[in-house]
Amino acid sequence: MNTSLEQAEELFAQSSTALRSDQYDAAEALLMNALDLAPGLAEAHANLAWLLDRRGSMSEAVRHYELAIELQPDNARIHLNFGALLAELKFFHAAEAAYRRALDVDPSLPGTWCNLGALLAQNHRDEEAEKCLHTALQLDPQHASAHFNLACLLLRKGRYTEGWFHLEFRDWYQPIEMRLRCRRWKGQSLANRAVLVVYEAGFGDMIQFCRYVAELRRLGADHVDMLCHPELKELLQTLDGVGEVFGFNDDVSASDWDYWVPVMSLPHYVGTQLDTIPAKLPYLAVPPAKAERWSQQVKRLNLPPALRVGLVWQGNPAFGNDSQRSLPGLQTLAPLWEVPGVQFFSLQKGQGEQEVRRLQLAQPLINLAPELGNFADTAAIIAQLDLVISVDTAVAHLAGALGKPCWVLLPAFMTDWRWLEQRSDSPWYPGALQLFRQPQEGGWAPVIQAVREALQNTAGQRAC
């Protein structure tokens, strides 16, 4: 065997060890060295492409995938990973072609069927997507990603019984199970039992599903506590029927419950259907001390009479679809400034706060966001407003939970399942939320124009 090839294969083996240990920089250096010695090592190109994709060097990743495929066209996993990169870049036709080439080589890989199903669902080819995801589950009945993707598809279509079932295959639970001494609740009798409802996902998910505390009490639970994000502790203490509320960093080792349950499992075990969503609003309230503080603060602004509207235009950039759900910037909302009789308030936290400071002379916003300490503060400000206009983020759920009118701006691509399809209302927040959806071809201009017209009507009615 060629000495250089032997050395390259040894470096490749070392890089694989580094990858398994999450030593990504070391793995990338080893692969680069291996390819210097043996440019025809297909697996090294493929693994390097995966690493380059991971750190955002997309064009270089594409080049190495193409080299790997040229060298080893019958490797299904290389086609699969290349398809995932192309899907990430939104080259949907090319991604589908890559997945189908992977299936031509090896139709037994559940991951390929799963990824193809997710891609088709993103592009509203739902019937084909569902078939692909079921095929993945026939090959691997425990495939967590296939269950999750199928759950999102079914829930978006309002098929709640099936959707909640597939959502139950989420597999993050081990860390919390190690902290708690009780069993997980899966529908057992709750008569005279104590239950801990445990946080999941983001702030919005907790705000949306915390309503199920009342349902647990209705089912006979004697005591229901919550473990949540620290920023939500004060707010969630206003829930009817809740006992103690802990932040996830709090020590709960001395506490004892009969059961614990992830908050997003509650619709499944309660048996929630579209027509049985527990949707009595409001189910959250403003803590009295915060209500008084922010009422006085707004009064001190001495504002003239106007429709008071809170704005949120960006979500958490770490969220997978944030580039689609968030507006490109505050200026996207500029057509709203032309509507007379409206006073805008910025509720935006995070990166958007810098925009407000930088552009404070270009738009008529009162910026209260720097003084927001937690979601109880945000709730107190919302209580002082007439309307909230928000992208799909936690503030929209908060406004809905408080029963405050909120207009939610939704992207066309990968619209979250909870907003269902082709609806301008939400059965989760009846009478409070109104949905403004992008047209199928995308773009925010038509959405903002529709919001502007609705805002003119609302402000005009108030003036009368």
RODOPA-471096 format. One line per field, with one value per residue (C-alpha): x, y, z; residue number from 1; residue in one letter. Coordinates in pm, 1 decimal. Layout:
BEGIN
east: c(X/...)
north: c(Y/...)
up: c(Z/...)
k: c(NUM/...)
r: c(A/...)
END
This chain:
BEGIN
east: c(0.0/115.0/281.4/98.2/-234.8/-150.9/-69.0/-386.5/-605.0/-440.8/-514.2/-873.0/-908.4/-776.5/-1021.0/-1309.5/-1204.9/-1188.4/-1536.2/-1684.7/-1538.5/-1680.4/-1328.2/-1432.1/-1132.5/-890.8/-1095.5/-1097.8/-719.5/-663.1/-890.4/-716.0/-382.4/-524.2/-646.7/-311.0/-165.1/-451.3/-688.0/-891.4/-1008.2/-1384.4/-1478.7/-1237.9/-1402.1/-1746.5/-1655.2/-1474.7/-1781.8/-1996.6/-1759.8/-1744.4/-2124.4/-2134.2/-1922.0/-2100.0/-1850.4/-2124.6/-1957.9/-1652.6/-1879.0/-2061.8/-1728.6/-1611.6/-1945.0/-1930.2/-1576.0/-1681.5/-1974.9/-1753.9/-1511.4/-1775.4/-2111.6/-2257.4/-2230.0/-2585.7/-2484.2/-2280.4/-2584.3/-2797.4/-2566.1/-2526.2/-2903.9/-2927.1/-2683.3/-2871.8/-3198.6/-3036.4/-2939.6/-3300.8/-3193.1/-3500.6/-3498.2/-3130.0/-3183.9/-3470.6/-3256.9/-2975.3/-3213.8/-3361.2/-3012.3/-2941.3/-3259.2/-3161.2/-2836.0/-2984.6/-3358.8/-3316.7/-3182.4/-3462.7/-3274.8/-3308.2/-3684.4/-3710.2/-3517.2/-3706.5/-4034.4/-3935.4/-3830.5/-4158.7/-4358.3/-4171.3/-4280.6/-4646.1/-4633.4/-4800.6/-4935.8/-4595.8/-4426.9/-4650.2/-4578.2/-4202.0/-4215.5/-4425.1/-4169.6/-3891.7/-4088.5/-4149.2/-3772.4/-3706.6/-4014.4/-3815.1/-3670.7/-3714.5/-3671.6/-3923.6/-4175.9/-4114.3/-4142.0/-4459.8/-4600.0/-4541.4/-4709.3/-5013.3/-5055.7/-5033.6/-5322.6/-5525.8/-5497.6/-5431.9/-5479.2/-5211.6/-4992.9/-4971.7/-4891.7/-4591.7/-4475.7/-4432.2/-4119.1/-3913.3/-3595.3/-3446.7/-3573.6/-3275.3/-3120.4/-3442.7/-3517.0/-3179.4/-3276.1/-3614.6/-3717.7/-4067.1/-4214.1/-4316.9/-4692.3/-4845.8/-5212.8/-5234.5/-5497.4/-5410.9/-5647.9/-5470.6/-5140.0/-4871.0/-4740.4/-4443.8/-4490.8/-4149.3/-4027.7/-3963.3/-3833.0/-3873.3/-4059.7/-4352.3/-4406.1/-4422.1/-4662.9/-4887.9/-4904.4/-4891.0/-5272.4/-5280.6/-5210.1/-5582.8/-5656.6/-5440.4/-5628.8/-5955.6/-5833.5/-5793.7/-5434.1/-5404.0/-5097.5/-4936.0/-4596.6/-4392.5/-4026.4/-3966.9/-3727.0/-3621.6/-3748.4/-4101.0/-4114.9/-4287.2/-4540.1/-4635.9/-4708.1/-5028.4/-5170.0/-5489.8/-5428.2/-5049.1/-4851.2/-4482.2/-4295.4/-3925.2/-3664.3/-3476.1/-3159.6/-3329.3/-3248.7/-3552.3/-3378.6/-3557.5/-3901.3/-4111.3/-4383.8/-4574.0/-4525.2/-4345.7/-4459.3/-4313.8/-4542.6/-4586.0/-4700.8/-5008.7/-5230.5/-5168.1/-5261.7/-5552.1/-5678.6/-5690.9/-5873.1/-5925.3/-6266.9/-6154.5/-5852.7/-5865.5/-5888.2/-6052.0/-5875.9/-5702.1/-5520.8/-5221.0/-5227.9/-4994.4/-4844.9/-4996.2/-4663.0/-4556.9/-4896.1/-4868.5/-4509.7/-4569.1/-4901.1/-4725.7/-4434.6/-4660.8/-4859.1/-4536.6/-4482.2/-4782.5/-4879.9/-5163.1/-5463.2/-5375.2/-5402.8/-5115.2/-4942.3/-4650.9/-4409.2/-4184.8/-4012.9/-3742.0/-3727.3/-3439.9/-3172.2/-3083.3/-3425.5/-3401.3/-3643.3/-3567.9/-3443.9/-3792.5/-4012.2/-3824.1/-3845.2/-3524.5/-3524.2/-3729.2/-3753.8/-3976.8/-4248.5/-4196.4/-4533.2/-4705.6/-4555.7/-4784.4/-5103.0/-5235.7/-5354.8/-5113.0/-4837.8/-4586.9/-4393.6/-4094.2/-4114.8/-3818.5/-3542.0/-3212.9/-3053.1/-3347.2/-3276.6/-2966.8/-3180.1/-3410.4/-3117.5/-2949.8/-3265.8/-3443.4/-3484.5/-3624.8/-3928.8/-4181.4/-4117.3/-4115.8/-3852.7/-3939.8/-3750.0/-3426.8/-3624.4/-3784.1/-3638.5/-3855.9/-4184.4/-4385.9/-4254.9/-4349.6/-4696.4/-4736.1/-4652.0/-4884.5/-5163.3/-5111.8/-5148.2/-5442.5/-5274.6/-4955.2/-4809.3/-4553.0/-4371.5/-4410.3/-4232.9/-4306.7/-4461.5/-4743.0/-4825.2/-4801.1/-5044.7/-5284.0/-5256.5/-5342.7/-5639.8/-5484.3/-5547.4/-5238.5/-5167.6/-4916.8/-4703.6/-4637.7/-4390.4/-4500.1/-4200.7/-4212.1/-4500.4/-4512.8/-4763.1/-4957.5/-5099.4/-5260.1/-5333.3/-5519.3/-5665.4/-5662.7/-5749.8/-5609.8/-5823.3/-5554.1/-5625.5/-5982.3/-6080.3/-5729.9/-5494.9/-5533.7/-5293.7/-5141.5/-4976.8/-4722.9/-4848.4/-4717.3/-4438.5/-4319.8/-4224.1/-4323.5/-4449.1/-4802.9/-4824.2/-4722.8/-4965.7/-5250.2/-5147.4/-5131.6/-5486.8/-5614.0/-5435.1/-5591.6/-5937.3/-5871.5/-5726.8/-6008.7/-6275.5/-6109.6/-6100.7/-6474.9)
north: c(0.0/351.0/508.3/838.1/655.9/460.4/784.8/949.8/661.3/676.2/1049.1/977.7/723.6/980.6/1239.6/996.0/950.9/1328.2/1363.5/1111.2/1319.2/1645.0/1777.1/1944.4/2171.7/1883.2/1661.2/1926.3/1972.4/1596.2/1564.4/1849.7/1678.6/1348.1/1503.1/1669.4/1318.5/1143.8/1375.7/1075.1/972.7/1010.3/959.4/1237.2/1479.5/1383.3/1427.3/1753.0/1876.3/1798.8/1994.1/2289.2/2295.9/2291.1/2605.5/2787.2/2749.8/2642.4/2686.9/2489.6/2220.7/2189.8/2154.2/1871.6/1689.1/1705.9/1566.7/1288.1/1193.3/1196.2/961.2/738.8/774.2/461.6/589.7/663.1/845.9/1099.7/1174.9/1198.9/1449.6/1649.0/1666.7/1798.9/2079.5/2167.5/2176.1/2406.6/2635.7/2613.3/2452.4/2234.9/2067.2/1980.1/1853.6/1630.8/1494.2/1415.3/1232.8/1033.5/934.3/815.6/605.1/461.5/343.3/222.4/250.4/102.0/414.1/563.2/893.5/950.6/889.5/1117.8/1402.6/1369.9/1373.9/1687.8/1857.0/1771.4/1892.5/2224.2/2263.8/2175.1/1835.8/1690.3/1361.6/1260.2/1379.8/1170.5/857.9/916.3/966.5/652.7/461.6/587.5/462.3/124.3/91.0/224.3/252.0/452.8/710.6/1026.9/1277.1/1097.5/1096.3/1467.2/1567.8/1363.4/1520.1/1871.3/1781.7/1623.4/1895.9/2164.6/1990.5/1973.2/1593.9/1623.4/1263.1/1132.0/1439.1/1435.0/1061.6/1112.2/1414.4/1181.9/1033.1/1336.8/1201.9/1476.8/1350.3/1175.7/1484.5/1576.1/1215.1/1201.2/1505.8/1378.5/1090.1/1040.8/862.6/1027.1/1078.1/899.6/927.2/745.5/849.6/1179.1/1154.1/1301.1/1308.8/1577.7/1657.7/1857.7/2011.7/2048.0/2306.8/2233.7/2421.5/2800.6/3064.2/3062.6/2688.2/2725.0/3017.5/2831.9/2501.9/2617.2/2644.5/2267.6/2314.9/2377.4/2060.3/1852.8/1993.7/1912.9/1552.8/1529.2/1633.0/1755.4/1970.6/2094.0/2265.0/2391.0/2382.8/2653.8/2904.7/3152.1/3444.4/3298.5/3222.8/3539.4/3533.1/3166.3/3215.9/3390.2/3066.3/2946.0/2623.8/2631.8/2555.5/2639.4/2758.6/2673.9/2796.9/2518.0/2620.5/2589.8/2296.7/2066.4/1764.5/1808.5/1823.4/1518.4/1456.0/1149.8/1228.1/1463.6/1544.8/1750.5/2043.6/1957.9/1604.0/1735.3/1778.0/1412.2/1268.7/1507.2/1410.8/1758.3/1795.0/2111.1/2157.8/2075.9/2307.4/2459.6/2815.9/3022.5/3359.5/3511.3/3235.1/3447.0/3777.2/4063.3/4042.8/4336.2/4498.5/4495.7/4625.9/4926.0/5001.9/5002.0/5182.6/5469.3/5460.6/5492.0/5771.0/5965.3/5967.5/6203.3/6078.9/6229.8/6006.2/5746.9/5379.8/5221.2/4947.0/4728.5/4594.6/4287.7/4222.9/3967.6/3633.6/3439.1/3405.6/3058.5/2928.4/2709.9/2907.0/3251.3/3393.9/3329.2/3424.1/3744.0/4063.9/4176.6/4485.0/4752.8/4949.4/4675.9/4820.3/5176.9/5189.9/5167.9/5500.3/5674.9/5567.1/5862.5/5831.0/5552.9/5553.2/5270.3/5102.2/4876.1/4550.0/4410.3/4239.1/4112.4/4229.7/4447.8/4675.1/4804.0/4900.6/5109.6/5301.7/5346.0/5457.0/5636.0/5955.4/5773.5/5608.7/5710.7/5441.3/5466.8/5218.0/5044.1/4722.3/4809.5/4810.4/4469.4/4234.8/3929.4/3826.3/3966.5/4311.4/4247.1/4136.8/4456.8/4673.0/4474.0/4541.0/4914.6/4873.7/4838.1/4604.1/4405.2/4339.8/4060.9/3803.0/3440.7/3459.2/3436.6/3784.0/3677.6/3386.8/3615.6/3865.4/3583.0/3431.0/3773.5/3807.5/4114.1/4167.2/4063.8/4052.7/3780.5/3803.0/3456.1/3336.1/3117.6/2883.6/2638.7/2810.6/2666.7/2382.9/2556.1/2814.7/2540.4/2615.2/2890.7/3041.0/3403.3/3312.3/3072.9/2827.0/2845.9/3217.4/3275.8/3637.5/3760.7/3662.8/3754.8/3593.6/3779.3/3526.6/3577.2/3476.6/3141.4/3307.1/3477.7/3836.2/4071.0/4367.3/4227.1/4137.9/4485.1/4642.5/4430.5/4522.6/4891.1/4881.9/4696.9/4945.3/5238.3/5087.2/5019.6/5364.6/5525.2/5343.0/5449.8/5813.3/5800.4)
up: c(0.0/-81.2/224.7/177.9/158.9/474.4/654.3/522.9/641.9/984.1/1001.6/893.0/1173.2/1423.4/1290.7/1340.1/1701.5/1744.0/1588.7/1829.6/2113.6/1969.3/1907.0/1583.8/1525.3/1575.2/1343.9/1070.2/1089.6/1071.6/767.9/589.0/647.9/527.8/204.2/143.4/141.1/-40.6/-232.2/-348.1/-0.4/-42.6/323.6/426.1/181.4/313.4/680.4/610.4/423.0/728.0/953.1/713.5/699.1/1079.7/1106.1/825.1/537.3/300.6/-36.9/75.0/218.4/-115.8/-298.4/-72.4/-92.9/-472.2/-465.7/-229.7/-455.1/-765.2/-590.7/-430.5/-608.5/-445.1/-86.6/24.6/340.9/144.7/-74.4/241.5/412.2/92.1/62.7/417.7/332.2/15.3/209.2/464.2/175.6/48.8/-278.9/-252.5/-594.4/-560.6/-205.5/-316.3/-599.1/-353.4/-117.5/-403.4/-524.0/-169.7/-180.4/-520.1/-364.0/-33.1/35.2/384.7/556.1/770.4/794.8/421.4/426.5/729.9/569.1/242.4/432.4/620.3/294.0/123.6/424.6/419.2/57.9/129.5/-41.2/262.3/129.1/-10.8/308.0/529.4/325.0/350.0/725.7/774.8/566.5/795.9/1096.1/935.7/902.0/1253.9/1478.7/1734.8/1493.3/1701.6/1417.1/1196.2/1480.8/1545.0/1179.0/1142.1/1460.3/1325.1/995.5/1161.0/1422.9/1155.2/979.9/1300.9/1333.2/1703.9/1825.3/1587.7/1622.0/2002.2/1989.0/1761.1/1960.7/2259.6/2104.2/2204.9/2361.7/2578.8/2914.4/3071.7/3240.6/3421.3/3514.6/3689.0/3901.7/4015.3/4238.5/4097.3/3798.2/3474.7/3442.9/3145.3/3217.1/3551.9/3807.2/3972.4/4266.4/4570.1/4383.2/4360.2/4011.9/3882.6/3537.0/3372.2/3120.3/2755.2/2453.9/2458.7/2656.9/2416.4/2458.0/2834.7/2813.1/2569.4/2759.4/3122.4/3097.5/3155.0/3526.1/3564.5/3366.9/3602.2/3897.6/3721.6/3684.1/4059.9/4126.5/4483.6/4414.3/4090.2/4092.5/3797.3/3697.9/3438.8/3287.7/3560.9/3350.8/3374.0/3748.2/3863.7/3579.9/3617.5/3984.5/3871.4/3724.6/3887.9/4076.9/4067.3/4382.4/4390.7/4083.6/4056.5/3812.0/3638.0/3822.5/4161.8/4387.8/4388.1/4541.3/4874.7/4714.1/4650.3/4393.4/4284.6/3916.0/3683.3/3328.1/3040.4/2972.1/2602.8/2687.8/2864.4/2553.5/2465.9/2803.7/2852.4/2505.1/2353.6/2021.3/1818.8/1977.1/2332.8/2368.3/2719.6/2593.1/2864.9/2857.4/3035.6/3221.6/3322.0/3508.2/3594.4/3946.7/4142.8/4229.3/3865.5/3753.8/3985.5/3890.7/3515.2/3539.6/3715.5/3472.0/3169.1/3337.1/3391.7/3013.7/2995.7/2650.0/2443.8/2372.4/2108.3/2024.9/2221.4/2023.2/2133.1/1870.9/1854.1/1520.5/1599.9/1778.2/1927.2/1653.8/1788.1/1679.8/1368.1/1148.8/1291.3/961.5/820.9/1117.9/1216.2/1015.2/841.3/1060.3/1229.0/905.0/761.8/986.4/859.2/670.3/1008.9/1120.2/870.5/1050.3/1252.3/1610.2/1710.5/1973.2/1932.4/2212.9/2161.0/2356.6/2163.7/2356.1/2214.8/1892.7/1798.8/2096.5/1918.1/1618.8/1834.2/1979.2/1642.2/1460.4/1743.6/1543.6/1239.5/1396.8/1664.7/1925.9/2302.1/2406.5/2733.5/2657.9/2846.5/3171.6/3119.0/3379.1/3315.5/3157.1/3445.8/3345.4/2983.3/3092.1/3295.7/2993.9/2767.9/3017.2/2954.0/2576.6/2341.0/2094.8/2036.8/1690.9/1700.8/1496.1/1603.8/1937.0/2310.4/2338.4/2104.6/2336.3/2637.9/2490.2/2408.5/2756.8/2901.6/2666.8/2500.5/2126.1/1931.7/1559.4/1476.1/1160.0/1018.1/752.4/461.7/495.1/785.9/959.4/1309.1/1352.4/1629.6/1388.7/1177.7/810.6/627.7/944.9/1052.4/1411.7/1672.1/1869.8/2138.9/2193.4/2070.6/2030.7/2115.6/1834.2/1469.5/1221.1/925.0/692.7/417.7/72.2/-49.1/-246.0/72.5/142.4/423.9/218.4/165.6/535.7/651.3/405.0/547.8/901.0/806.6/670.6/978.3/1202.8/1019.6/1073.4/1440.2/1508.8/1311.8/1510.7/1833.8/1721.6/1655.9)
k: c(1/2/3/4/5/6/7/8/9/10/11/12/13/14/15/16/17/18/19/20/21/22/23/24/25/26/27/28/29/30/31/32/33/34/35/36/37/38/39/40/41/42/43/44/45/46/47/48/49/50/51/52/53/54/55/56/57/58/59/60/61/62/63/64/65/66/67/68/69/70/71/72/73/74/75/76/77/78/79/80/81/82/83/84/85/86/87/88/89/90/91/92/93/94/95/96/97/98/99/100/101/102/103/104/105/106/107/108/109/110/111/112/113/114/115/116/117/118/119/120/121/122/123/124/125/126/127/128/129/130/131/132/133/134/135/136/137/138/139/140/141/142/143/144/145/146/147/148/149/150/151/152/153/154/155/156/157/158/159/160/161/162/163/164/165/166/167/168/169/170/171/172/173/174/175/176/177/178/179/180/181/182/183/184/185/186/187/188/189/190/191/192/193/194/195/196/197/198/199/200/201/202/203/204/205/206/207/208/209/210/211/212/213/214/215/216/217/218/219/220/221/222/223/224/225/226/227/228/229/230/231/232/233/234/235/236/237/238/239/240/241/242/243/244/245/246/247/248/249/250/251/252/253/254/255/256/257/258/259/260/261/262/263/264/265/266/267/268/269/270/271/272/273/274/275/276/277/278/279/280/281/282/283/284/285/286/287/288/289/290/291/292/293/294/295/296/297/298/299/300/301/302/303/304/305/306/307/308/309/310/311/312/313/314/315/316/317/318/319/320/321/322/323/324/325/326/327/328/329/330/331/332/333/334/335/336/337/338/339/340/341/342/343/344/345/346/347/348/349/350/351/352/353/354/355/356/357/358/359/360/361/362/363/364/365/366/367/368/369/370/371/372/373/374/375/376/377/378/379/380/381/382/383/384/385/386/387/388/389/390/391/392/393/394/395/396/397/398/399/400/401/402/403/404/405/406/407/408/409/410/411/412/413/414/415/416/417/418/419/420/421/422/423/424/425/426/427/428/429/430/431/432/433/434/435/436/437/438/439/440/441/442/443/444/445/446/447/448/449/450/451/452/453/454/455/456/457/458/459/460/461/462/463/464)
r: c(M/N/T/S/L/E/Q/A/E/E/L/F/A/Q/S/S/T/A/L/R/S/D/Q/Y/D/A/A/E/A/L/L/M/N/A/L/D/L/A/P/G/L/A/E/A/H/A/N/L/A/W/L/L/D/R/R/G/S/M/S/E/A/V/R/H/Y/E/L/A/I/E/L/Q/P/D/N/A/R/I/H/L/N/F/G/A/L/L/A/E/L/K/F/F/H/A/A/E/A/A/Y/R/R/A/L/D/V/D/P/S/L/P/G/T/W/C/N/L/G/A/L/L/A/Q/N/H/R/D/E/E/A/E/K/C/L/H/T/A/L/Q/L/D/P/Q/H/A/S/A/H/F/N/L/A/C/L/L/L/R/K/G/R/Y/T/E/G/W/F/H/L/E/F/R/D/W/Y/Q/P/I/E/M/R/L/R/C/R/R/W/K/G/Q/S/L/A/N/R/A/V/L/V/V/Y/E/A/G/F/G/D/M/I/Q/F/C/R/Y/V/A/E/L/R/R/L/G/A/D/H/V/D/M/L/C/H/P/E/L/K/E/L/L/Q/T/L/D/G/V/G/E/V/F/G/F/N/D/D/V/S/A/S/D/W/D/Y/W/V/P/V/M/S/L/P/H/Y/V/G/T/Q/L/D/T/I/P/A/K/L/P/Y/L/A/V/P/P/A/K/A/E/R/W/S/Q/Q/V/K/R/L/N/L/P/P/A/L/R/V/G/L/V/W/Q/G/N/P/A/F/G/N/D/S/Q/R/S/L/P/G/L/Q/T/L/A/P/L/W/E/V/P/G/V/Q/F/F/S/L/Q/K/G/Q/G/E/Q/E/V/R/R/L/Q/L/A/Q/P/L/I/N/L/A/P/E/L/G/N/F/A/D/T/A/A/I/I/A/Q/L/D/L/V/I/S/V/D/T/A/V/A/H/L/A/G/A/L/G/K/P/C/W/V/L/L/P/A/F/M/T/D/W/R/W/L/E/Q/R/S/D/S/P/W/Y/P/G/A/L/Q/L/F/R/Q/P/Q/E/G/G/W/A/P/V/I/Q/A/V/R/E/A/L/Q/N/T/A/G/Q/R/A/C)
END
